[in-house]
Amino acid sequence: MGELTAKQTSGQQARIGWIGTGVMGVSMCGHLMDAGCAATVFNRTRAKAQPLLDKGAAWAESPRAVAQASDVVFTIVGYPEDVRRVYLAEDGVLAGLRPGAIAVDMTTTSPSLAVEIDLAARKIGAHTLDAPVSGGDVGARNAALSIMVGGEAEAFQAVRPLLERMGRIIVHQGAAGAGQHTKMCNQIVIAGSMIGVCESLLYATRAGLDPEVMLQSIAKGAAGCWSLENLAPRILRGDFAPGFMIEHFIKDMGIALDEAGRMGLVLPGLELVRGLYAESARAGHGRQGTQALFLALQNLAAAPGN
């Protein structure tokens, strides 16, 4: 393996690359630039990278070009197939990553793909980490994400100063793939809590309560959770804009169920919630936020016989 460079361990002096400038990526990369990092960026749709270009980031024409210009490359894209293409294609990150450089994939993707990418990087003397995040658009904007990391400990320590610019809870979970397995645990909990939040609001409305007053009693008690505190108010305002899109959450639940199947594990609660989210996507809410599950449940509650 190539030796890690001094720039990587000094954090803010690192030359960073950023691939994926969606609703979370723009904020996350922006925090690193605010800390003094020089950034080179790439996104399939250049217009979505414009806020970073306006801050002084350089544009690259491919993931390979990003890697060639960077000490540390961060990626946060949509689906496992996007991750595979960004890293392993002829113009991908690993085609341009130098020995000793580090690539950090912050996409939620499959643990087995994280291991595959790690093995491919080792062959060229480079380092990779899988570092999915939790906290949505709010956590990204406020640099308050939870970042769960898999990969070699030395690479993790080298980029930790950069991760600390984006998140508050940063934990090295183990070898390659461990960050992704941890994110699956996170998504399983969120799946269960989201259906509880939505059904609670439906129940409150049907019972004649003021949902906002009801939340004053339960949001800080034993029922308290991130979804109740951050997404329930959005639902009550009719705000279903994505912090994290339903179609991406369906993808995550599918990964978790596939991994569970490989381990001989049955997760009936997760199967149920995925089915409800799939119904929400079929109703046209796939690109809305996960809180739009409320709309599908509201329709079920309004069906004849209910």
N, C-alpha and C positions, 0 to 999 in steps of 0.2 A: 504493500500500500504506500502511496506517496505521503510524504510528511506534510502535516498541516502548516500553513503559512502563518507568519507573525501577524499579518493583517487580520486574519480570521479571529485570532484570539484577542485582538485589541478592540473588536466589536465595531465601534462607530467609524473606524478608518477603513473598513472593508469595502471593496467594490462589490456591490450586490447586483444580481440579476433578478428580475421579477417576471414571471409568466403567469398570466391570468389576472385580469384587472376588472373583475366583476364587482358585485356589491360589497364584498368583503376585501378583496384583494387591493382595491384602490386605497382604502383606509390603512391597511396593514403596511403596504409599501410606503405610503405617505409618512407613517410614523418613523420608519427607518431613514427616509430622506430628511425628515425634520431633525433627526439625531446626527446628521452630517454625512450620511452614506451617499456616495455617488451611485446612481442607479441606471441600469440599462433594462428596458422593458420590451415585452412582446405580448400581443394579444391577437386573436384571430380577427377581431373587429378593432381596427386602430382607434376609432372614435372613442371607445370605452377607456382607452389609455390616455386620452387627452388631458384629464386633470393632472396626471403625473408628468406628462410632457410639459405642461404649463409650469410645473414646479421645478423643471430643469432636468428631468430624466432624459436619457438618450433612447432613441428608438432603434430596435434591431429587427431584421427582416425574418428571423427564424429563431426557434429555441437554440439551435446550434450556435448562432451568432451571439445570443445572450450569454451562453456558457463561455464562449471564447473571450468575452469581455469582463468576466466576473470571477471573484474569489469564492463567493457563495451565491448559489442560484436557489431561489424560492419558486415553487410552483403551487398554484391553487386553481384547478380547473374543474370540469364538471363531473365526468364519469370515468370509470376505469379505462375504457377504450381511449379516452382523451389522454389520460396519464401515460398509457402504453405508447401512444403516438408521440407525445411530447418528449418522452425519454428515449425511446428505442428506435424511432424512425431514422432514416438516413440524415435528415437535417435536425435530429433531436438533440437533447441536452447532452447525452453521453457521447455524441459524436464530436462535441466541442469542449467537453470538460477536461481540464488539464489534471495530471497527477497531483494529488494533494489538495485539489479543490473539493468543495462540498456542495451537494445538491440536497435540498430539503423539500420534500413533497408534503404540502399541507392540505391536499385534497383528502376527502374521505373516500378511500378506495379499498380494495381487497388486501388482506394481509399477505396472501400468496404472491400478489403482484409486487408488493413492497419487497419481499424476499428476492424475487426474480431481478428486480432493478438493482438491489444491493449487490447481488452476485455479479451482475454485469459491470457495475461500477468498480468492484474490486479488481476485475481483470485488467482495467486500465489504470489502476493505482489511485482511483478517486474514492470519495466517501459519499454515502447517502444516508439520509435519515427520513423516516416516515413520521410526520408530526401533524396529524389532524388536529383540528381545533373545535371548541365548543363555545358558544356565546353569541352567535349570530351577528347581524349587522350592528347591533348595539355594542356588543363586546369588541367588535373590530374597530368601530369609531372611537371607543373609549380606551383602547389598548388594555382591555380587561378580559381577554380571552383565557380559557383554559387550554393549554397546549400539552398534548400527550405524545411522548416521543419514543420511537423505537430506533435501534441502531447502535453502533459502537459508542462507548462512553466517551472516548477521546474527542470524537467529532461533535458529540452533544455539548461537551464543555467548551469547545471552540466557538460554537455559535450561540451559546446561551446568552451572552450579552445582547445579541440581536433579538433573540426570542423575547427577552425581558422588555424590549421596546414595544412588543405587541400584546403581551399577555401578563396576567398576574399569577396564575397557577401554572407552573412549568415543571413537569415531572418526567424523568427518564424511566420508562416502563420496562426496558429490557432490550433484547436483540431485535434485529430487523423484523418488522411485522407486529411487534408488541404495541406500538402506538395505535395501529389500526384496530387490533383486537380490543384495546381499551376504548376506542371510539365506538365500537359496536356495543360495548356495555353501556356507554353513555346514551346511544340512540335507543336501546331497548328501554331504558328508564324514561326517556322523553316520550316514546310512543305511548307508554302507559299513562304518563302524567297528562299528556295533551287530551286524551279522550276523557279523562277525569275533569279537566278544566272546562272543556266544552259542554259536557253533560251537566256539570254543576251550574253553569250559566243558564242552560235550558231549564233546568229544574227550578232555579230561582225565579225565572220569568214566569213559568207556569204557576208557581205558588203565590205569585203576586208580590214578591219581594222587589225592592230596588236593588238590582245587582251590584251597583257601585257601593251601596251601604253594606250589603252582604260581604263584599270583598274586604271591607274594613275589619271585619271580625275574623275572617279565615286566612287572609293572605299572610299574616305573621304568626299564625298558630301552627299546629302540627301538620296542617295541609299545605303550609307554605312551600313554594318551589319557584324556580326561575320562570317557568311558563305561566304560573298563576300571577306572578308579580309583573311580568313584562308583556305577556301576550293577551291576558284577559282584558286589560284596559283597551288594547287595540281592537279586540272583538267588539267591545261595547261601543266604540267609536265608529264601527263599520270599516275599520282600516285593515285590509287584508293584503296590503303590499308585502312583498317578500323580504324578510330578513333571511329566510332560508326557504327555498321553494319546495312545494309539495312533491314535485316530480323528482327532486334530488333526495327527499326523505324516503320516497318509495324505493329509490335505488339503494339507499343505505339499509333499509329494512330487508331488502332482498339479499344483500351481501351477508347480513347477520344471519338470516335464515339458512343461506347456503353453507356458511361456516358451521352453524349449529348442526346441520345435517351431516357434514363431514365428521363431526365429533360425536354423532349418534345422540344428539340432544334435540328434544321436542320443545318448542316454545309456542304453546297455543295462544297465549295472550298477544304475542307479537304477530302471529298469523291473523288474528282477528283485526287488529288495528291496521295492518297493511291492507286488508280487504276493504276496510272503510275508507282509507286514503285512496285506494284505487278507484272506488266509487266516486270520490270527490274529484279525482282527475278526469274521469269519464264525464262528469258534469261540467267540465270546462275550467276547473280551478287549479290545474296542474302547475301553472306558473305563478300562482299566488302563494302567500306565506303559509306555513304549516298551520297557522291559526284558522285558515279557511276550512279546516275540518269541521268547524262549527256549522258552516253552511250546509254541508252534506247531512250532518246530524239533525239540523233544524228541519231539513226537508223530510227526513225519516219521521221525525216527531209530528209533522203536519200531515202525514199520509193518512188516508181514510182508515178508520178503525183505531187511530191513536188519539 
